Amino acid sequence: MSSPSTLLELEADVARDLDLTAHPRAPWLLPKTAGGLPVRDCLVIGGGQCGLAVAFALKRDKVDNILVIDRAESGREGPWVTYARMHALRSLKDQTGPDLRLPSLTYQAWHEAQFGSADFAAMVLIPKELWNDYLAWFRRITGIPVRNGITAGRITPARTDDDLPCLSVETTEGPMLARKVVLATGQEGVGGPWMPDFVTALPKHLRTHAWDAIDFSALRGKVVAVLGAGASAFDNAATALEAGATEVHLFCRRAEPMVVQPHRWLTFAGFLRHLGDMPDEWRWRFMAKILGMREGFAQGTYDRANAHPNFTMQIGRPWTGARAEGGRVVLATTRGDFTADFAICGTGVRMDPRAVPMLAGCAENVALWSDRYTPPAAEANERLASFPYLAPDFAFVEQRPGETPWIRDIHLFGIGTSMSFGPAGSSINAMSIAAPRIAAGVTRGLFAADMPRLYADLEAYDVPQVVLEESRLATA
C-alpha cells in the first residue's frame, strides 16, 4: 500500500483508521445536569499536546461529552511559538506522541504527506513551528473540542441533579461543571517558574525568567547574564546572541557541566509504563537520580551558542546574590561580582500547589512526596519532596483524609507527575503510554460512579439476538 501523497489523502486514511479501530463502539455515559446546567464528563484544562492527547484517548473510549479549554489564543497553546527558543524539538523525530500509535496520525505521516518522505528522511529534528502546525492539524482532524481564550480558576466540589459528585471550575466565561477535571498544564506544573529570591527582588527591567516574553531586540549592544546550564538556558543565551547582544555569559553552578541526557536512557517501555507501579523507594531513587542530574543539553544546542565568539560559559560559578547599581545588575558569585545589563534565569519550575489558582480551595491538603515518603539521608532533596504524591490514576491525594475528598476527581498531566510516574506528563516520548493511562483513570471513576445505573440497564436489557422457531421447540 502506497503512502498518501497529499494531506487530503492522509486525512482520508485517518478517517478510515479511526473507524476501523473504534471498537467498542457502544455509548455508555448519559448527560448530567446540576441546577439545570450541563455537566461535562471531563473538562481538560490546557490545550497543548498533553491536553490534546488525553482528550483524544477519552474520545477513543466514547467519552464524548468533554471540553478542552486554554487561556491562549488558538495556535499559541504550549511553548512552541512563545517561550520555546530552540530551533527544533529535542525529541527524536520518529517518536510517537498524541497520535497514541495510530500510524496515520503520527507526525511523520503528516510531514511526509506535505513535504515527501525524502524531506523527512533528511530532517534531523522536527522544527518547533512545524510541530505546532502538526498539533493544530491533529486537533482539527480528530474533532477534539477546544475553546481558547478561557482562563480557569478555583475548583470546588458540587453535585449533579442525580446526586453524583462533580466539580465546579471558575473560568473567565463563568462556572463550568464537570465530573472529572484534568490539569494538562505541561511544564507549568503544580507551581510555576522559579528563580532565586534575590533575582526576583531586582527591578523587573533588569531580570526575567526564560519562560517569560522577552524583547530580545532590546538586548542589542548589552551584556547579558544567564543563570543555568540546561537546554533552556542555552536557548535563551543563543537567542540573545543572535539578537546582537555584546556579550552573553552563561553561569553553571557545577564545576563540570552536565553533558549526559538521562531522559535518553529512560526511554524504554518498562520504565515509561511501570515506574509508577513500583514501591516508593524505587520511584524516589530513580527520579531523584534523574532529576538531580538535571536535563542535559544537546550538541546542537551548545554549538548554536558557542558559535559566537562573544559567548562565555562560566562553570563552577553560581550566583549567590544580586543588586541593582547604576541602572545595571551586579551579580554576586563564588568568584566575585559580575556586572551585566540584563539577567535571564533558566532555572525551571518549583512545585507549590498554593501557586495554582485552580487549587486554591484544596492546596493545603494536597499530599506531597514529603508527606508520604522519607528517603535515606543520602537521597534527600527538598525540591523533589515538594512534588505532588499522586494516586495510580494521576489524581491528587489528600494529605489529611476526609477534608477534601473531591480532589480524587482532579487528575494531573504535566511536569508535576514526574516523581510519581517519571516523565509521563512532560515528555513526548512517554505520551503514547501515559495519556491512555490517565484516560483510563478518568473512565474508571466515571464507571464506578455510574455502576448502579449501569446495573439497572443490564437488568432491563432484553434485546434478543436469536428468533426461535416455536414449532420446533419441545416443551414436554
BELMO-V856962 format. One line per field, one symbol per residue. ss: DSSP state (~ for helix, > for strand, _ for the rest). phi: phi as a letter, one per 40 degrees, with the letter a starting at -180 (. if undefined). psi: psi as a letter, one per 40 degrees, with the letter a starting at -180 (. if undefined). A space follows every 50 residues. Layout:
ss=???
phi=???
psi=???
This chain:
ss=______~~~~~~~~~~~~~~___________>>>__>>>>>>>>>___~~ ~~~~~~~~~~_____>>>>>_________________>____________ __~~~_~~~~~~~~~_~~~~~~____>~~~~~~~~~~~~~~~___>>>__ _>>>>>>>>_____>>>>>>>____>>>>>>>>>>>____>>>___~~~~ ___~~~>>>______~~~~___>>>>>___~~~~~~~~~~~~____>>>> >>_________~~~~___~~~~~~~~~__~~~~~~~~~~~~~~_____~~ ~~~~~~____>>>>>___>>>>>>>__>>>>>>__>>>>>_>>>>___>> >_~~~_~~~___~~~>_>~~~~____~~~__~~~~__>_>____>>_>__ ____~~~~~>>>>>~~~~~~~_~~~__~~~~~~~~~~~~~~~~~~~~~~~ ~~~~~~~~~~_________~~~____
phi=.ccdbbcccccccddcccccbccccccbbbcbbaggccbccabbchbccc cccccccccccgbccbabbacccdgbcgccbbccbccaccccccccaccf gcdcccddcccccbbgccccccccbcdccccccccccddcccgccbbcgb bcbdbbcabcccgccabbbcbcbgcbbacbbbcccfccgbiidbaddccd ccdccbaacccccbccccccgbcbbbchbcccccdcccccccchccabbb bbcccbdcbcbccccccaddcccbdcccddcccccccccccccgccbcdc cccdccccccbbbccgbccbaaacaggbbbbcbcbgcbbbcabbbcbgbb cadccbdcbdcadcbccbcccbabcddcbcaccccccccbcdcgccbccb dgcbcccccbbbbacccdccbgccbbaccbcccccccccccccccccdcc ddcccccccccaccbbbccdccccba
psi=hiiheiddddddddddddddfeihehieiiiiihfeiihidhhhhhfadd ddddddddddefgegihhiidiihefiaedeceheidiieiideiibeef fhdeeiddddddddeiddddddhdihhddddddddddddddefhhhhifh hiahhiiiiidffiiaihhhiefiihhidihhggebedagbiiiiidddd eiideeiiideihhgddeeheihhhhhifaddddddddddddeeidihhh hhdidhihehgdeddegidddddedeeiiddddddddddddddihiiidd dddddeehefhhhhifgiheiiihhfeihhhhiefiihhidihhhgeaii hgdeehddedeedeehhiddeehhiideeihdddeeiihiideeiiihdh hedgdeeeehihgadeedddeafdeehdeededdddddddddddddddde dddddddddehfhiehhihdeehhe.
